[in-house]
């Protein structure tokens, strides 16, 4: 399965001058954490969607990742959903969509989602999409989007067709949040520090620590 990493939004809620994908998390650009986890998961190729809103991000990625598995694509920058639909032309099979603002995502989480999708597809032949959510009362951030008692976290698996799709929810238990404010950045940094310092979890969950690289 390939992945579409969304990195073309304005990130206006952050209220900082730096482009959202480049926001430092423990001295590393936020997008690096997501790329690191995708590269170390079952995901094959990574298409990174940038736009006119994230020109510096495109420049950074072009220099940082001369990797054949990573492809940078330009999108119109007209909104998250619009740019996903625009990017579907690059896919012929189901693909994962991941937002760049989830620095606590791990290879383990990604692999679990991919495995769950294929398991569900073997059970439900008409299934096309999977939406990853957390329970609203367990969410660590301040999401402005809710689906009843669930919060979507910006991870989906979609069939490459620009239409309404048959979808199921996947409820995630791990501590995860979208970083849209500086307060949420502090929470994300605390989660990463906690996991990196917990030797009992390092065999199962990998985080990009401040001294590691993503190459």
N, CA and C atoms as a LAMMPS dump frame, in Angstrom:
ITEM: TIMESTEP
0
ITEM: NUMBER OF ATOMS
645
ITEM: BOX BOUNDS ff ff ff
-5.0000000000000000e+02 5.0000000000000000e+02
-5.0000000000000000e+02 5.0000000000000000e+02
-5.0000000000000000e+02 5.0000000000000000e+02
ITEM: ATOMS id mol type element x y z
1 1 1 N 0.844 -1.197 0
2 1 2 C 0 0 0
3 1 3 C 0.879 1.248 0
4 2 1 N 0.495 2.239 -0.805
5 2 2 C 1.182 3.527 -0.819
6 2 3 C 0.469 4.513 0.102
7 3 1 N 1.122 5.632 0.359
8 3 2 C 0.54 6.64 1.248
9 3 3 C 0.597 8.021 0.621
10 4 1 N -0.396 8.823 0.961
11 4 2 C -0.442 10.234 0.577
12 4 3 C -0.294 11.05 1.849
13 5 1 N 0.808 11.767 1.968
14 5 2 C 1.073 12.593 3.142
15 5 3 C 0.69 14.032 2.829
16 6 1 N -0.305 14.545 3.54
17 6 2 C -0.831 15.875 3.27
18 6 3 C 0.003 16.946 3.967
19 7 1 N 0.614 17.83 3.159
20 7 2 C 1.503 18.849 3.713
21 7 3 C 1.36 20.168 2.961
22 8 1 N 0.125 20.506 2.581
23 8 2 C -0.069 21.718 1.793
24 8 3 C -0.969 22.753 2.42
25 9 1 N -1.377 22.515 3.681
26 9 2 C -2.301 23.44 4.331
27 9 3 C -1.629 24.674 4.907
28 10 1 N -2.439 25.681 5.196
29 10 2 C -1.912 26.945 5.721
30 10 3 C -1.526 26.865 7.19
31 11 1 N -2.19 26.018 7.956
32 11 2 C -1.881 25.908 9.374
33 11 3 C -2.143 27.186 10.137
34 12 1 N -3.244 27.853 9.813
35 12 2 C -3.532 29.175 10.38
36 12 3 C -3.769 29.145 11.881
37 13 1 N -4.229 28.015 12.422
38 13 2 C -4.509 27.95 13.858
39 13 3 C -3.243 27.981 14.711
40 14 1 N -2.106 27.669 14.106
41 14 2 C -0.861 27.697 14.863
42 14 3 C -0.435 29.118 15.225
43 15 1 N -0.774 30.068 14.358
44 15 2 C -0.44 31.474 14.586
45 15 3 C 1.068 31.685 14.739
46 16 1 N 1.829 31.023 13.864
47 16 2 C 3.273 31.217 13.807
48 16 3 C 3.655 31.464 12.354
49 17 1 N 4.819 32.043 12.128
50 17 2 C 5.24 32.382 10.776
51 17 3 C 5.768 31.173 10.005
52 18 1 N 6.228 30.166 10.696
53 18 2 C 6.786 28.992 10.035
54 18 3 C 5.673 28.137 9.437
55 19 1 N 5.954 27.491 8.312
56 19 2 C 4.973 26.594 7.699
57 19 3 C 4.704 25.412 8.631
58 20 1 N 3.466 24.992 8.69
59 20 2 C 3.048 23.963 9.648
60 20 3 C 3.883 22.682 9.584
61 21 1 N 4.161 22.125 8.396
62 21 2 C 4.945 20.881 8.375
63 21 3 C 6.339 21.03 8.972
64 22 1 N 6.851 22.254 9
65 22 2 C 8.204 22.502 9.493
66 22 3 C 8.238 22.92 10.957
67 23 1 N 7.091 22.953 11.613
68 23 2 C 7.049 23.334 13.024
69 23 3 C 7.963 22.411 13.834
70 24 1 N 8.897 22.973 14.608
71 24 2 C 9.817 22.121 15.378
72 24 3 C 9.106 21.357 16.495
73 25 1 N 9.358 20.068 16.537
74 25 2 C 8.926 19.202 17.628
75 25 3 C 10.193 18.552 18.178
76 26 1 N 10.582 18.929 19.386
77 26 2 C 11.855 18.457 19.938
78 26 3 C 13.001 18.672 18.945
79 27 1 N 13.013 19.858 18.364
80 27 2 C 14.087 20.316 17.473
81 27 3 C 14.096 19.627 16.107
82 28 1 N 13.04 18.914 15.783
83 28 2 C 12.91 18.306 14.461
84 28 3 C 11.636 18.814 13.8
85 29 1 N 11.651 19.076 12.484
86 29 2 C 10.413 19.448 11.802
87 29 3 C 9.336 18.38 11.999
88 30 1 N 8.124 18.827 12.263
89 30 2 C 7.033 17.906 12.572
90 30 3 C 6.845 16.837 11.501
91 31 1 N 6.97 17.212 10.254
92 31 2 C 6.729 16.261 9.169
93 31 3 C 7.736 15.116 9.171
94 32 1 N 8.934 15.354 9.721
95 32 2 C 9.945 14.298 9.768
96 32 3 C 9.479 13.088 10.57
97 33 1 N 8.734 13.35 11.64
98 33 2 C 8.252 12.25 12.47
99 33 3 C 7.316 11.337 11.68
100 34 1 N 6.463 11.948 10.889
101 34 2 C 5.498 11.168 10.116
102 34 3 C 6.212 10.401 9.004
103 35 1 N 7.134 11.063 8.326
104 35 2 C 7.892 10.402 7.262
105 35 3 C 8.69 9.23 7.819
106 36 1 N 9.326 9.441 8.954
107 36 2 C 10.112 8.384 9.601
108 36 3 C 9.258 7.14 9.837
109 37 1 N 8.067 7.345 10.367
110 37 2 C 7.197 6.209 10.674
111 37 3 C 6.681 5.534 9.407
112 38 1 N 6.371 6.32 8.386
113 38 2 C 5.924 5.739 7.118
114 38 3 C 7.033 4.915 6.469
115 39 1 N 8.256 5.429 6.486
116 39 2 C 9.379 4.722 5.879
117 39 3 C 9.687 3.41 6.591
118 40 1 N 9.372 3.342 7.871
119 40 2 C 9.68 2.155 8.665
120 40 3 C 8.461 1.265 8.893
121 41 1 N 7.456 1.453 8.074
122 41 2 C 6.23 0.66 8.171
123 41 3 C 6.065 -0.193 6.911
124 42 1 N 4.885 -0.773 6.757
125 42 2 C 4.581 -1.58 5.577
126 42 3 C 4.262 -0.74 4.343
127 43 1 N 4.183 0.559 4.518
128 43 2 C 3.919 1.458 3.389
129 43 3 C 5.064 1.373 2.387
130 44 1 N 4.724 1.342 1.113
131 44 2 C 5.745 1.237 0.07
132 44 3 C 6.206 2.622 -0.39
133 45 1 N 5.411 3.287 -1.206
134 45 2 C 5.783 4.61 -1.708
135 45 3 C 5.018 5.697 -0.964
136 46 1 N 5.675 6.845 -0.782
137 46 2 C 5.074 7.968 -0.067
138 46 3 C 4.974 9.157 -1.015
139 47 1 N 3.765 9.596 -1.266
140 47 2 C 3.524 10.787 -2.078
141 47 3 C 3.224 11.938 -1.115
142 48 1 N 4.043 12.975 -1.167
143 48 2 C 3.857 14.105 -0.256
144 48 3 C 3.22 15.255 -1.02
145 49 1 N 2.015 15.624 -0.608
146 49 2 C 1.261 16.681 -1.281
147 49 3 C 1.603 18.037 -0.676
148 50 1 N 2.258 18.881 -1.468
149 50 2 C 2.566 20.248 -1.055
150 50 3 C 1.739 21.204 -1.914
151 51 1 N 1.84 22.488 -1.627
152 51 2 C 1.077 23.477 -2.391
153 51 3 C 1.782 24.824 -2.33
154 52 1 N 1.143 25.825 -2.9
155 52 2 C 1.686 27.179 -2.855
156 52 3 C 1.793 27.688 -1.424
157 53 1 N 1.062 27.067 -0.508
158 53 2 C 1.111 27.469 0.897
159 53 3 C 2.348 26.952 1.621
160 54 1 N 3.012 25.968 1.029
161 54 2 C 4.135 25.322 1.723
162 54 3 C 5.353 25.185 0.81
163 55 1 N 5.757 26.297 0.238
164 55 2 C 6.903 26.279 -0.685
165 55 3 C 8.206 25.92 0.034
166 56 1 N 8.379 26.427 1.257
167 56 2 C 9.598 26.117 2.013
168 56 3 C 9.628 24.644 2.411
169 57 1 N 8.456 24.099 2.66
170 57 2 C 8.373 22.672 2.967
171 57 3 C 8.821 21.847 1.769
172 58 1 N 8.378 22.227 0.587
173 58 2 C 8.786 21.518 -0.628
174 58 3 C 10.298 21.582 -0.809
175 59 1 N 10.859 22.754 -0.592
176 59 2 C 12.309 22.92 -0.723
177 59 3 C 13.047 22.045 0.293
178 60 1 N 12.564 22.051 1.516
179 60 2 C 13.184 21.242 2.574
180 60 3 C 13.128 19.756 2.234
181 61 1 N 11.962 19.291 1.813
182 61 2 C 11.784 17.874 1.515
183 61 3 C 12.636 17.428 0.333
184 62 1 N 12.747 18.283 -0.669
185 62 2 C 13.526 17.946 -1.86
186 62 3 C 14.991 17.712 -1.512
187 63 1 N 15.495 18.487 -0.566
188 63 2 C 16.892 18.351 -0.149
189 63 3 C 17.075 17.216 0.857
190 64 1 N 16.12 17.069 1.733
191 64 2 C 16.239 16.109 2.835
192 64 3 C 16.017 14.67 2.395
193 65 1 N 15.142 14.457 1.431
194 65 2 C 14.733 13.094 1.079
195 65 3 C 14.918 12.784 -0.406
196 66 1 N 16.166 12.607 -0.841
197 66 2 C 16.391 12.149 -2.219
198 66 3 C 16.18 10.636 -2.279
199 67 1 N 14.996 10.226 -1.872
200 67 2 C 14.655 8.815 -1.701
201 67 3 C 13.671 8.405 -2.793
202 68 1 N 13.949 7.3 -3.452
203 68 2 C 13.081 6.858 -4.542
204 68 3 C 11.679 6.489 -4.062
205 69 1 N 11.553 6.189 -2.788
206 69 2 C 10.229 5.846 -2.247
207 69 3 C 9.39 7.089 -1.965
208 70 1 N 10.014 8.252 -1.991
209 70 2 C 9.317 9.499 -1.672
210 70 3 C 9.166 10.346 -2.923
211 71 1 N 7.945 10.75 -3.209
212 71 2 C 7.66 11.577 -4.377
213 71 3 C 6.882 12.805 -3.922
214 72 1 N 7.336 13.971 -4.323
215 72 2 C 6.668 15.219 -3.951
216 72 3 C 5.743 15.63 -5.087
217 73 1 N 4.485 15.913 -4.754
218 73 2 C 3.524 16.317 -5.777
219 73 3 C 2.927 17.674 -5.42
220 74 1 N 2.724 18.489 -6.421
221 74 2 C 2.13 19.813 -6.227
222 74 3 C 0.614 19.717 -6.357
223 75 1 N -0.079 20.276 -5.386
224 75 2 C -1.541 20.306 -5.411
225 75 3 C -2.013 21.759 -5.433
226 76 1 N -3.276 22.003 -5.768
227 76 2 C -3.771 23.386 -5.859
228 76 3 C -3.772 24.149 -4.54
229 77 1 N -3.775 23.452 -3.406
230 77 2 C -3.822 24.144 -2.127
231 77 3 C -5.171 24.787 -1.861
232 78 1 N -6.237 24.129 -2.317
233 78 2 C -7.591 24.679 -2.162
234 78 3 C -8.362 24.056 -1.004
235 79 1 N -7.659 23.315 -0.159
236 79 2 C -8.321 22.677 0.971
237 79 3 C -7.97 21.207 1.051
238 80 1 N -8.104 20.656 2.242
239 80 2 C -7.685 19.281 2.514
240 80 3 C -8.397 18.273 1.609
241 81 1 N -9.714 18.318 1.569
242 81 2 C -10.482 17.35 0.776
243 81 3 C -10.237 17.545 -0.717
244 82 1 N -10.226 18.807 -1.15
245 82 2 C -9.998 19.106 -2.57
246 82 3 C -8.65 18.533 -3.018
247 83 1 N -7.628 18.745 -2.206
248 83 2 C -6.294 18.298 -2.59
249 83 3 C -6.159 16.777 -2.542
250 84 1 N -6.898 16.122 -1.641
251 84 2 C -6.917 14.656 -1.647
252 84 3 C -7.528 14.152 -2.952
253 85 1 N -8.666 14.717 -3.328
254 85 2 C -9.32 14.302 -4.574
255 85 3 C -8.426 14.558 -5.779
256 86 1 N -7.733 15.694 -5.766
257 86 2 C -6.799 16.015 -6.846
258 86 3 C -5.689 14.963 -6.932
259 87 1 N -5.223 14.495 -5.779
260 87 2 C -4.083 13.576 -5.723
261 87 3 C -4.444 12.139 -6.061
262 88 1 N -5.721 11.831 -6.147
263 88 2 C -6.132 10.454 -6.431
264 88 3 C -5.621 9.952 -7.772
265 89 1 N -5.278 10.857 -8.67
266 89 2 C -4.78 10.463 -9.99
267 89 3 C -3.473 9.67 -9.899
268 90 1 N -2.791 9.766 -8.767
269 90 2 C -1.512 9.077 -8.604
270 90 3 C -1.667 7.647 -8.084
271 91 1 N -2.894 7.229 -7.809
272 91 2 C -3.112 5.925 -7.189
273 91 3 C -4.085 5.076 -8.004
274 92 1 N -3.8 3.79 -8.056
275 92 2 C -4.696 2.847 -8.735
276 92 3 C -5.234 1.791 -7.779
277 93 1 N -4.714 1.772 -6.56
278 93 2 C -5.142 0.836 -5.527
279 93 3 C -5.456 1.621 -4.254
280 94 1 N -6.122 0.998 -3.272
281 94 2 C -6.373 1.692 -2.006
282 94 3 C -5.082 2.253 -1.417
283 95 1 N -5.169 3.444 -0.853
284 95 2 C -3.981 4.111 -0.323
285 95 3 C -4.312 4.781 1.004
286 96 1 N -3.276 5.005 1.786
287 96 2 C -3.445 5.644 3.084
288 96 3 C -3.229 7.144 2.956
289 97 1 N -4.106 7.915 3.575
290 97 2 C -3.95 9.365 3.664
291 97 3 C -3.544 9.696 5.094
292 98 1 N -2.459 10.446 5.235
293 98 2 C -1.958 10.805 6.56
294 98 3 C -1.697 12.301 6.604
295 99 1 N -2.168 12.95 7.641
296 99 2 C -1.892 14.367 7.837
297 99 3 C -0.484 14.536 8.393
298 100 1 N 0.147 15.649 8.058
299 100 2 C 1.523 15.887 8.516
300 100 3 C 1.59 16.329 9.97
301 101 1 N 0.437 16.538 10.611
302 101 2 C 0.446 17.102 11.963
303 101 3 C 0.223 16.059 13.056
304 102 1 N 0.661 14.799 12.788
305 102 2 C 0.502 13.731 13.773
306 102 3 C 1.885 13.201 14.152
307 103 1 N 2.693 13.958 14.872
308 103 2 C 4.072 13.538 15.151
309 103 3 C 4.197 12.333 16.073
310 104 1 N 3.116 11.949 16.77
311 104 2 C 3.198 10.781 17.652
312 104 3 C 2.783 9.483 16.962
313 105 1 N 2.578 9.54 15.673
314 105 2 C 2.274 8.317 14.935
315 105 3 C 3.535 7.447 14.885
316 106 1 N 3.35 6.137 14.832
317 106 2 C 4.48 5.209 14.831
318 106 3 C 4.323 4.182 13.716
319 107 1 N 5.411 3.504 13.351
320 107 2 C 5.299 2.42 12.372
321 107 3 C 4.313 1.349 12.824
322 108 1 N 4.296 1.062 14.114
323 108 2 C 3.388 0.047 14.653
324 108 3 C 1.93 0.428 14.41
325 109 1 N 1.594 1.681 14.662
326 109 2 C 0.224 2.15 14.436
327 109 3 C -0.145 2.025 12.963
328 110 1 N 0.758 2.461 12.094
329 110 2 C 0.495 2.411 10.656
330 110 3 C 0.257 0.974 10.196
331 111 1 N 1.109 0.068 10.644
332 111 2 C 0.971 -1.333 10.24
333 111 3 C -0.337 -1.938 10.743
334 112 1 N -0.727 -1.582 11.957
335 112 2 C -1.99 -2.091 12.496
336 112 3 C -3.179 -1.62 11.655
337 113 1 N -3.124 -0.371 11.209
338 113 2 C -4.211 0.174 10.396
339 113 3 C -4.274 -0.529 9.038
340 114 1 N -3.116 -0.717 8.413
341 114 2 C -3.069 -1.408 7.121
342 114 3 C -3.608 -2.832 7.26
343 115 1 N -3.16 -3.536 8.286
344 115 2 C -3.613 -4.914 8.501
345 115 3 C -5.122 -4.974 8.742
346 116 1 N -5.633 -4.03 9.536
347 116 2 C -7.062 -4.01 9.83
348 116 3 C -7.876 -3.763 8.565
349 117 1 N -7.376 -2.887 7.707
350 117 2 C -8.095 -2.592 6.464
351 117 3 C -8.243 -3.848 5.611
352 118 1 N -7.145 -4.567 5.419
353 118 2 C -7.21 -5.755 4.573
354 118 3 C -8.024 -6.871 5.221
355 119 1 N -7.989 -6.947 6.543
356 119 2 C -8.827 -7.922 7.243
357 119 3 C -10.304 -7.617 7.019
358 120 1 N -10.667 -6.349 7.161
359 120 2 C -12.058 -5.951 6.967
360 120 3 C -12.505 -6.147 5.522
361 121 1 N -11.621 -5.868 4.583
362 121 2 C -11.979 -6.049 3.168
363 121 3 C -12.235 -7.518 2.834
364 122 1 N -11.55 -8.404 3.537
365 122 2 C -11.789 -9.831 3.307
366 122 3 C -13.143 -10.268 3.862
367 123 1 N -13.668 -9.471 4.817
368 123 2 C -14.955 -9.787 5.437
369 123 3 C -16.117 -9.052 4.776
370 124 1 N -15.836 -7.84 4.299
371 124 2 C -16.875 -6.998 3.687
372 124 3 C -16.416 -6.618 2.281
373 125 1 N -16.943 -7.282 1.288
374 125 2 C -16.46 -7.095 -0.082
375 125 3 C -16.724 -5.702 -0.629
376 126 1 N -17.743 -5.021 -0.095
377 126 2 C -18.059 -3.694 -0.609
378 126 3 C -17.297 -2.589 0.115
379 127 1 N -16.492 -2.945 1.124
380 127 2 C -15.753 -1.931 1.88
381 127 3 C -14.703 -1.257 1.005
382 128 1 N -14.658 0.066 1.052
383 128 2 C -13.674 0.817 0.276
384 128 3 C -12.767 1.672 1.154
385 129 1 N -13.319 2.251 2.226
386 129 2 C -12.569 3.231 3.007
387 129 3 C -12.551 2.884 4.494
388 130 1 N -11.497 3.352 5.156
389 130 2 C -11.354 3.187 6.597
390 130 3 C -10.987 4.538 7.195
391 131 1 N -11.715 4.951 8.219
392 131 2 C -11.454 6.224 8.895
393 131 3 C -10.949 5.928 10.305
394 132 1 N -9.765 6.427 10.63
395 132 2 C -9.167 6.18 11.942
396 132 3 C -9.607 7.269 12.916
397 133 1 N -10.111 6.852 14.06
398 133 2 C -10.65 7.787 15.049
399 133 3 C -10.158 7.409 16.443
400 134 1 N -10.341 8.344 17.379
401 134 2 C -10.162 8.051 18.798
402 134 3 C -11.453 8.448 19.505
403 135 1 N -11.692 7.86 20.657
404 135 2 C -12.875 8.225 21.416
405 135 3 C -12.751 9.663 21.895
406 136 1 N -13.838 10.391 21.79
407 136 2 C -13.824 11.826 22.066
408 136 3 C -13.317 12.146 23.468
409 137 1 N -13.724 11.361 24.465
410 137 2 C -13.323 11.654 25.837
411 137 3 C -11.89 11.232 26.146
412 138 1 N -11.226 10.576 25.182
413 138 2 C -9.83 10.186 25.363
414 138 3 C -8.875 11.02 24.516
415 139 1 N -9.438 11.875 23.663
416 139 2 C -8.591 12.669 22.769
417 139 3 C -7.815 13.702 23.57
418 140 1 N -6.527 13.857 23.275
419 140 2 C -5.647 14.704 24.071
420 140 3 C -5.571 16.141 23.584
421 141 1 N -6.084 16.409 22.389
422 141 2 C -6.012 17.759 21.84
423 141 3 C -7.337 18.49 21.911
424 142 1 N -7.457 19.53 21.058
425 142 2 C -8.672 20.347 21.014
426 142 3 C -9.254 20.311 19.605
427 143 1 N -9.735 19.183 19.205
428 143 2 C -10.254 19.039 17.846
429 143 3 C -11.506 19.877 17.634
430 144 1 N -11.614 20.454 16.431
431 144 2 C -12.813 21.205 16.049
432 144 3 C -13.732 20.355 15.175
433 145 1 N -13.32 19.11 14.934
434 145 2 C -14.104 18.191 14.103
435 145 3 C -14.449 16.96 14.933
436 146 1 N -15.717 16.572 14.908
437 146 2 C -16.133 15.389 15.657
438 146 3 C -17.131 14.584 14.842
439 147 1 N -17.141 13.274 15.094
440 147 2 C -18.11 12.368 14.478
441 147 3 C -18.845 11.677 15.621
442 148 1 N -19.807 12.376 16.198
443 148 2 C -20.493 11.832 17.363
444 148 3 C -19.548 11.738 18.54
445 149 1 N -19.332 10.531 19.035
446 149 2 C -18.448 10.35 20.189
447 149 3 C -17.003 10.075 19.782
448 150 1 N -16.699 10.25 18.494
449 150 2 C -15.353 9.994 17.999
450 150 3 C -14.725 11.243 17.379
451 151 1 N -13.386 11.272 17.392
452 151 2 C -12.616 12.343 16.763
453 151 3 C -11.774 11.735 15.646
454 152 1 N -11.941 12.161 14.396
455 152 2 C -11.059 11.696 13.323
456 152 3 C -9.686 12.339 13.479
457 153 1 N -8.631 11.568 13.277
458 153 2 C -7.291 12.085 13.549
459 153 3 C -6.475 12.364 12.293
460 154 1 N -7.095 12.274 11.127
461 154 2 C -6.356 12.594 9.91
462 154 3 C -5.62 11.418 9.306
463 155 1 N -6.097 10.209 9.578
464 155 2 C -5.576 9.007 8.926
465 155 3 C -6.758 8.262 8.319
466 156 1 N -6.693 8.044 7.023
467 156 2 C -7.749 7.327 6.313
468 156 3 C -7.13 6.391 5.296
469 157 1 N -7.847 5.364 4.954
470 157 2 C -7.505 4.572 3.777
471 157 3 C -8.657 4.728 2.803
472 158 1 N -8.32 5.101 1.576
473 158 2 C -9.334 5.401 0.57
474 158 3 C -9.132 4.559 -0.678
475 159 1 N -10.219 4.308 -1.364
476 159 2 C -10.167 3.728 -2.698
477 159 3 C -10.021 4.899 -3.67
478 160 1 N -9.183 4.791 -4.688
479 160 2 C -8.946 5.926 -5.585
480 160 3 C -10.112 6.222 -6.516
481 161 1 N -11.197 6.695 -5.927
482 161 2 C -12.374 7.08 -6.706
483 161 3 C -12.987 8.31 -6.058
484 162 1 N -13.202 9.353 -6.85
485 162 2 C -13.708 10.626 -6.327
486 162 3 C -15.226 10.561 -6.175
487 163 1 N -15.662 9.858 -5.121
488 163 2 C -17.092 9.699 -4.844
489 163 3 C -17.251 9.258 -3.397
490 164 1 N -18.489 9.245 -2.932
491 164 2 C -18.753 8.749 -1.585
492 164 3 C -18.426 7.26 -1.519
493 165 1 N -17.738 6.852 -0.449
494 165 2 C -17.256 5.484 -0.366
495 165 3 C -17.82 4.758 0.855
496 166 1 N -17.96 3.441 0.721
497 166 2 C -18.4 2.605 1.839
498 166 3 C -17.268 2.564 2.86
499 167 1 N -17.567 2.999 4.084
500 167 2 C -16.508 3.249 5.061
501 167 3 C -16.806 2.59 6.411
502 168 1 N -15.75 2.176 7.08
503 168 2 C -15.841 1.723 8.463
504 168 3 C -14.864 2.522 9.324
505 169 1 N -15.113 2.538 10.634
506 169 2 C -14.241 3.239 11.571
507 169 3 C -13.252 2.27 12.199
508 170 1 N -12.046 2.779 12.456
509 170 2 C -11.05 2.032 13.22
510 170 3 C -10.708 2.864 14.442
511 171 1 N -11.014 2.345 15.627
512 171 2 C -10.808 3.094 16.866
513 171 3 C -9.401 2.837 17.38
514 172 1 N -8.619 3.902 17.463
515 172 2 C -7.229 3.809 17.896
516 172 3 C -7.138 4.008 19.404
517 173 1 N -6.315 3.2 20.057
518 173 2 C -6.172 3.273 21.51
519 173 3 C -4.923 4.038 21.94
520 174 1 N -3.922 4.12 21.074
521 174 2 C -2.659 4.749 21.434
522 174 3 C -2.816 6.26 21.633
523 175 1 N -1.956 6.878 22.468
524 175 2 C -2.004 8.332 22.661
525 175 3 C -1.566 9.062 21.394
526 176 1 N -2.469 9.823 20.826
527 176 2 C -2.182 10.491 19.56
528 176 3 C -3.024 11.752 19.455
529 177 1 N -2.505 12.748 18.778
530 177 2 C -3.273 13.973 18.576
531 177 3 C -2.734 14.725 17.372
532 178 1 N -3.561 15.615 16.854
533 178 2 C -3.145 16.51 15.778
534 178 3 C -2.616 17.787 16.407
535 179 1 N -1.473 18.246 15.917
536 179 2 C -0.869 19.465 16.451
537 179 3 C -1.336 20.654 15.624
538 180 1 N -2.294 21.385 16.158
539 180 2 C -2.821 22.582 15.503
540 180 3 C -2.56 23.848 16.304
541 181 1 N -2.059 23.696 17.526
542 181 2 C -1.752 24.842 18.388
543 181 3 C -0.415 24.587 19.077
544 182 1 N 0.155 25.638 19.632
545 182 2 C 1.417 25.484 20.352
546 182 3 C 1.219 24.669 21.626
547 183 1 N 0.032 24.761 22.209
548 183 2 C -0.268 23.947 23.391
549 183 3 C -0.263 22.458 23.035
550 184 1 N -0.807 22.127 21.868
551 184 2 C -0.816 20.73 21.43
552 184 3 C 0.591 20.258 21.085
553 185 1 N 1.44 21.166 20.642
554 185 2 C 2.841 20.793 20.418
555 185 3 C 3.485 20.334 21.722
556 186 1 N 3.21 21.044 22.803
557 186 2 C 3.767 20.666 24.101
558 186 3 C 3.29 19.279 24.528
559 187 1 N 2.022 18.987 24.271
560 187 2 C 1.482 17.663 24.613
561 187 3 C 2.186 16.585 23.792
562 188 1 N 2.358 16.844 22.494
563 188 2 C 3.018 15.877 21.615
564 188 3 C 4.455 15.632 22.06
565 189 1 N 5.152 16.682 22.418
566 189 2 C 6.535 16.53 22.876
567 189 3 C 6.601 15.695 24.151
568 190 1 N 5.646 15.894 25.039
569 190 2 C 5.613 15.12 26.282
570 190 3 C 5.367 13.64 26.001
571 191 1 N 4.476 13.352 25.039
572 191 2 C 4.199 11.956 24.673
573 191 3 C 5.449 11.298 24.103
574 192 1 N 6.124 11.999 23.213
575 192 2 C 7.324 11.447 22.58
576 192 3 C 8.414 11.194 23.613
577 193 1 N 8.629 12.137 24.508
578 193 2 C 9.63 11.956 25.563
579 193 3 C 9.29 10.757 26.439
580 194 1 N 8.023 10.617 26.767
581 194 2 C 7.591 9.52 27.63
582 194 3 C 7.857 8.164 26.987
583 195 1 N 7.518 8.044 25.706
584 195 2 C 7.725 6.778 25.006
585 195 3 C 9.206 6.494 24.818
586 196 1 N 9.973 7.496 24.455
587 196 2 C 11.403 7.299 24.234
588 196 3 C 12.124 6.888 25.509
589 197 1 N 11.601 7.308 26.651
590 197 2 C 12.229 6.983 27.933
591 197 3 C 11.723 5.678 28.53
592 198 1 N 10.748 5.052 27.88
593 198 2 C 10.166 3.81 28.377
594 198 3 C 10.786 2.63 27.639
595 199 1 N 11.781 2.011 28.247
596 199 2 C 12.494 0.921 27.588
597 199 3 C 11.614 -0.287 27.308
598 200 1 N 10.516 -0.429 28.029
599 200 2 C 9.646 -1.588 27.836
600 200 3 C 8.872 -1.514 26.537
601 201 1 N 8.801 -0.318 25.911
602 201 2 C 7.991 -0.149 24.708
603 201 3 C 8.815 -0.003 23.436
604 202 1 N 10.128 0.081 23.562
605 202 2 C 10.937 0.386 22.392
606 202 3 C 10.953 -0.735 21.359
607 203 1 N 10.671 -1.966 21.786
608 203 2 C 10.641 -3.062 20.816
609 203 3 C 9.391 -3.022 19.953
610 204 1 N 8.357 -2.367 20.444
611 204 2 C 7.075 -2.365 19.747
612 204 3 C 6.735 -1.034 19.104
613 205 1 N 7.186 0.061 19.696
614 205 2 C 6.817 1.381 19.212
615 205 3 C 8.073 2.205 19.014
616 206 1 N 8.202 2.811 17.859
617 206 2 C 9.392 3.593 17.536
618 206 3 C 9.008 5.049 17.36
619 207 1 N 9.673 5.917 18.086
620 207 2 C 9.503 7.346 17.877
621 207 3 C 10.827 7.932 17.421
622 208 1 N 10.749 8.977 16.671
623 208 2 C 11.942 9.697 16.255
624 208 3 C 12.378 10.583 17.406
625 209 1 N 13.495 10.257 18.052
626 209 2 C 13.977 11.07 19.163
627 209 3 C 14.824 12.212 18.641
628 210 1 N 15.219 13.103 19.519
629 210 2 C 15.888 14.337 19.105
630 210 3 C 17.253 14.087 18.48
631 211 1 N 17.853 12.91 18.711
632 211 2 C 19.188 12.66 18.171
633 211 3 C 19.178 11.748 16.951
634 212 1 N 18.007 11.299 16.527
635 212 2 C 17.923 10.423 15.363
636 212 3 C 17.694 11.226 14.088
637 213 1 N 17.994 10.588 12.968
638 213 2 C 17.736 11.219 11.678
639 213 3 C 16.718 10.399 10.92
640 214 1 N 16.25 10.929 9.812
641 214 2 C 15.168 10.277 9.058
642 214 3 C 15.634 9.711 7.737
643 215 1 N 16.884 9.796 7.415
644 215 2 C 17.338 9.389 6.093
645 215 3 C 17.185 7.887 5.892
